[in-house]
Amino acid sequence: MPSFDLVVIGTGTAASTIAGQCRGAGWSVAVVDSLPFGGTCALRGCDPKKVLVGAADAVNWVRAMQERGIDSPGVRIDWPALMHFKRSFTGPVPHQKEQSFEHAGITSLHGRARFSGAAAITVDGASIEARHFAIATGARPASLKIPGEDLVIKSDQFLELEYLPDRVVFIGGGYIAFEFAHVAARAGAQVTVLHRGKRALEGFDSDLVRRLVDKSRALGIDVQLETAVTAVERHGAAFTVRAGAKAFDADLVVHAAGRVPDLDDLDLRAAGVEFGPKGVRVNEYLQSVSNPAVYAAGDAADSGNPALTPVAGYEGRIVAANLLRPNGRKLEKQPIPSVVFTIPPLASVGISEAQAKAARCVLRDTSGWYSSRRVGEDCSGSKVLIDEATDLILGAHLLGPQAEELINVFAVAIRCGLKAADLKEMIFAYPTHGSDLQYML
């Protein structure tokens, strides 16, 4: 029976970080994955999605600049060509990832891991022992629990479509639904978003979300709130999505209703590893609360952090540090910026207005600002929360061009304890979106 110092289950951002740092310290390490090596972000999430968003953004800009100096009325997305371009990024990843493991001396195992005891797993029937295990299996789409769920494609399948159907319905009202809806709409599809809640994008500022929803509807995206899907039916090559008494016709139905930790078939109980709906239950060192030989990171861990790729990398470093020097590094509370890559993007970091108490709320409509008008964007705004007593920046919420970049400046300001006055006194390069920052405070 093979034996290792560490077996890492998964090959995404967190898993690769843990495996690489522990192998670099001289440990014998194996990685296990039943899917192509590389993880969600590189293959089925952030990176390929941003390729599609980039194309949609380019088309949007040209269209927005019609009659503003740009004359190209026939601009459109060539979906098959865009998919080919996207695969130039994703296609090489599994081989490159496995090759990097091989060069580092990390053993690669293909198959689904299942625990067979506190210190052992099986991979396709083969038994493997280890002193430690790190679970970094990522997340999978949550069950919709409706009739016809098998007719609904997942987000990774959307990213592999050879062609884009005419009518697309997205079930859900979060990141995936709005990001893909904005791409599909600009590629010429008739798009519907069905969300069971009262408001979309519930983790983001309500004022800016309202503006984004209005913008989405102006683009032709039919955003239906308080519309819980109850069934999906097939009618030949088409579908009907039912939501109570309402019915929506579609050529494609996409699951965009949230994700859950991908743990179900690991048989964690066999290893005495406690887990719940949010993942493996861990302590402040990302160590299992019930089996000290097991750690977890990223979407698989119930750490209290959002399920984002940079967080997975950060938590991977925490796990590696605590494996190599037993529990010497705790999770730190720090501002984590988050972005919805719609067009325009919506971004957030720090506390929300609802969480703020003694804070000054500075809300700006920036759609008339030079930086928005220059690129033909009529949907932009900002909200910054500033502590009245200390002048510290507590939170920032941005909607508009380059919001995904500018939010990082606010993240640094919050982490480093900068005051609003400090940013107001900064001399920024001009004209840039960054130079707008001092007027948002």
Residue pairs with C-beta under 8 A, 6 or more apart in sequence:
1 120
1 127
1 128
1 129
2 30
2 107
2 126
2 128
2 129
3 28
3 128
3 129
3 130
4 27
4 28
4 29
4 30
4 107
4 128
4 129
4 130
4 131
5 22
5 27
5 28
5 29
5 130
5 131
5 132
6 18
6 19
6 22
6 27
6 28
6 29
6 30
6 130
6 131
6 132
6 133
6 134
6 323
7 29
7 30
7 31
7 32
7 113
7 121
7 128
7 130
7 132
7 133
7 134
8 15
8 18
8 19
8 29
8 30
8 31
8 32
8 133
8 134
8 136
9 15
9 31
9 32
9 33
9 113
9 121
9 133
9 134
9 135
9 136
9 137
9 266
10 31
10 32
10 33
10 39
10 135
10 136
10 137
10 138
10 298
10 300
11 31
11 33
11 35
11 37
11 38
11 39
11 97
11 101
12 38
12 39
12 40
12 41
12 42
12 136
12 138
12 298
12 312
13 39
13 41
13 42
13 298
13 309
13 312
13 313
13 316
14 134
14 136
14 297
14 298
14 300
14 312
14 313
14 315
14 316
14 319
15 31
15 33
15 39
15 134
15 136
15 297
15 298
15 316
16 31
16 39
16 97
16 316
17 297
17 312
17 313
17 316
17 317
17 319
17 320
18 134
18 136
18 295
18 297
18 316
18 319
18 320
18 323
19 29
19 31
19 101
19 104
19 106
19 134
20 104
20 106
21 316
21 317
21 320
21 321
21 324
22 29
22 320
22 323
22 324
23 29
23 104
23 105
23 106
24 104
25 324
27 323
27 324
28 107
29 105
29 106
29 107
30 106
30 107
30 108
30 109
30 128
30 130
31 37
31 101
31 106
31 107
31 108
31 109
32 109
32 110
32 111
32 113
32 121
32 123
33 109
33 110
34 110
34 111
34 112
34 113
35 43
36 43
36 93
36 94
37 93
37 94
37 97
37 98
37 101
37 108
38 90
38 93
38 94
38 97
39 138
40 46
40 138
40 139
40 156
40 299
41 47
41 309
41 312
42 90
42 93
42 97
43 90
43 93
43 94
43 156
44 155
44 156
44 159
45 155
45 156
45 309
46 309
47 89
47 90
48 86
48 89
48 90
48 159
49 159
49 179
49 180
49 341
50 341
51 82
51 85
51 86
51 89
52 82
52 86
52 159
52 180
52 183
53 179
53 182
53 183
53 341
53 343
55 77
55 82
55 85
55 183
56 77
56 182
56 183
56 186
56 187
56 343
57 343
59 75
59 76
59 77
59 186
59 187
60 186
60 343
61 375
61 376
62 70
62 72
62 75
63 75
64 375
64 376
64 377
65 375
65 376
66 72
66 73
68 376
76 187
76 188
77 186
77 187
77 188
79 161
79 163
79 164
79 187
80 162
80 163
83 160
83 161
83 162
86 159
98 108
101 107
101 108
102 108
109 123
109 128
110 123
110 124
111 123
111 124
111 126
112 123
112 124
112 265
113 121
113 122
113 123
113 266
114 121
114 122
114 123
114 265
114 266
114 267
114 270
115 121
115 133
115 266
115 267
115 268
115 270
115 271
115 273
116 122
116 127
116 267
116 270
117 270
117 271
118 271
118 272
118 291
118 293
119 129
119 130
119 131
119 133
119 271
119 293
120 127
120 128
120 129
120 130
121 127
121 128
121 130
121 133
122 128
130 293
131 293
132 293
132 294
132 295
132 323
133 271
133 293
133 294
133 295
134 294
134 295
134 296
134 297
134 319
134 323
135 263
135 266
135 273
135 280
135 294
135 295
135 296
135 297
135 300
135 301
136 296
136 297
136 298
136 300
136 312
136 316
137 261
137 262
137 263
137 266
137 299
137 300
138 261
138 262
138 298
138 299
138 300
139 259
139 260
139 261
139 262
139 299
139 300
139 307
140 259
140 260
140 262
141 154
141 155
141 255
141 257
141 258
141 259
141 260
142 257
142 258
142 259
142 260
143 149
144 152
144 171
144 229
144 255
144 257
146 229
146 230
146 231
146 232
147 230
147 231
147 232
147 233
148 231
148 232
148 233
148 234
149 232
151 232
151 233
151 234
151 239
151 253
152 171
152 232
152 253
152 254
152 255
153 252
153 253
153 254
153 255
154 254
154 255
155 176
155 180
155 254
155 255
155 256
158 180
158 254
161 252
164 184
164 187
164 188
164 189
165 189
165 250
165 251
165 252
166 189
166 190
166 251
167 189
167 190
167 192
167 238
167 249
167 250
167 251
167 252
168 181
168 184
168 189
168 190
168 191
168 192
168 250
168 251
168 252
168 253
168 254
169 191
169 192
169 193
169 194
169 239
169 241
169 248
169 250
169 252
169 253
169 254
170 176
170 177
170 180
170 181
170 191
170 192
170 193
170 194
170 254
170 256
171 177
171 194
171 229
171 241
171 253
171 254
171 255
171 256
171 257
172 193
172 194
172 195
172 255
172 256
172 257
172 258
173 193
173 194
173 195
173 196
173 197
173 199
173 200
173 201
173 202
173 223
173 225
173 256
174 200
174 201
174 202
174 203
174 256
174 257
174 258
175 201
175 340
175 341
176 254
176 256
177 193
177 195
177 200
177 254
177 256
177 257
178 193
178 200
178 201
178 212
178 216
178 340
178 342
179 340
179 341
179 342
180 254
180 256
181 191
181 193
181 216
181 221
182 216
182 219
182 221
182 342
182 343
184 191
185 191
185 216
185 219
185 220
185 221
186 219
186 343
190 220
191 220
191 221
191 222
192 221
192 222
192 224
192 241
192 248
192 250
193 200
193 216
193 221
193 222
193 223
193 224
193 256
194 224
194 227
194 229
194 241
194 243
194 248
195 223
195 224
195 225
195 226
195 227
196 226
196 227
196 228
196 229
197 225
197 226
198 225
198 226
199 206
199 209
199 210
199 225
200 209
200 212
200 213
200 223
200 225
201 209
201 212
201 340
201 346
203 306
203 338
203 348
204 338
204 340
204 346
204 348
204 397
205 348
205 352
205 353
205 383
205 397
206 353
207 363
207 381
207 383
208 346
208 381
208 383
208 397
208 398
208 399
209 346
211 379
211 381
211 399
212 340
212 342
212 344
212 346
212 379
212 399
213 223
214 379
215 344
215 378
215 379
216 223
216 342
217 223
224 243
224 246
224 248
227 243
227 244
227 246
228 243
228 244
229 241
229 242
229 243
230 242
230 243
230 244
231 241
231 242
232 239
232 240
232 241
232 242
232 253
233 239
233 240
233 242
237 251
238 249
238 250
238 251
239 249
239 250
239 251
239 252
239 253
240 247
240 248
240 249
240 250
241 247
241 248
241 249
241 250
241 253
242 248
259 299
259 307
260 277
261 275
261 277
261 278
261 279
261 280
261 299
261 300
261 301
261 302
262 299
262 300
263 275
263 279
263 280
263 300
268 274
268 275
268 280
271 291
271 294
272 290
272 291
273 280
273 288
273 290
273 291
273 294
274 280
274 281
274 288
274 289
274 290
275 281
275 302
276 302
278 302
279 296
279 299
279 300
279 301
279 302
279 303
280 288
280 294
280 296
280 300
280 301
280 302
281 288
281 289
281 290
281 302
282 288
282 289
282 295
282 296
282 301
282 302
282 303
283 289
284 330
284 331
285 295
285 318
285 322
285 327
285 329
285 330
285 331
286 295
286 296
286 297
286 301
286 303
286 315
286 318
286 319
286 322
286 331
287 294
287 295
287 322
287 327
288 294
288 295
288 296
295 319
295 322
295 323
296 302
296 303
296 319
297 303
297 312
297 315
297 316
297 318
297 319
298 307
298 311
298 312
298 315
298 316
299 307
299 312
301 315
303 315
303 331
304 331
305 311
305 315
305 331
305 336
306 336
306 338
308 336
308 338
310 336
311 336
315 331
318 329
318 330
318 331
321 328
321 329
322 328
322 329
334 415
335 349
335 350
335 410
335 411
335 414
335 415
336 349
336 411
337 347
337 348
337 349
337 407
337 408
337 410
337 411
338 347
338 348
338 349
339 345
339 346
339 347
339 348
339 403
339 404
339 407
340 346
340 347
341 404
344 377
344 379
344 380
344 399
344 400
344 401
344 403
345 399
345 400
345 401
345 402
345 403
345 404
346 398
346 399
346 403
347 396
347 397
347 398
347 399
347 403
347 404
347 406
347 407
348 395
348 396
348 397
348 398
348 407
349 395
349 396
349 407
349 410
349 411
349 414
350 385
350 393
350 394
350 395
350 396
350 410
350 411
350 414
351 359
351 385
351 394
351 395
352 385
352 395
352 397
353 359
353 361
353 383
353 385
353 395
355 395
356 385
356 394
356 395
358 387
358 388
358 389
359 385
359 386
359 387
359 388
359 394
359 395
360 385
360 386
360 387
360 388
361 383
361 384
361 385
362 382
362 383
362 384
362 385
362 386
362 440
362 441
363 381
363 382
363 383
364 381
364 382
364 383
364 439
364 440
365 380
365 381
366 372
366 380
366 381
366 382
366 400
366 436
366 440
367 373
367 377
367 378
367 379
367 380
367 381
367 400
369 380
369 436
369 439
370 431
371 400
371 401
371 402
371 431
371 432
371 433
371 435
371 436
372 378
372 380
372 400
372 401
374 431
375 401
377 400
377 401
379 399
379 400
380 399
380 400
380 401
380 403
381 398
381 399
381 400
382 396
382 397
382 398
382 399
382 400
382 440
383 396
383 397
383 398
384 393
384 395
384 396
384 397
384 410
384 420
384 440
384 441
385 393
385 394
385 395
385 396
386 392
386 393
386 394
386 420
386 441
387 393
387 394
390 419
391 419
391 420
391 421
392 414
392 417
392 418
392 419
392 420
393 410
393 413
393 414
393 418
393 419
393 420
393 423
393 441
394 414
395 414
396 407
396 410
396 414
396 440
398 406
398 407
398 410
401 433
402 433
405 433
406 433
406 434
406 436
406 437
409 423
409 434
409 437
410 437
412 418
413 422
413 423
420 441
423 437
423 438
423 441
424 438
424 441
426 437
426 438
428 434
428 435
428 437
428 438
429 435
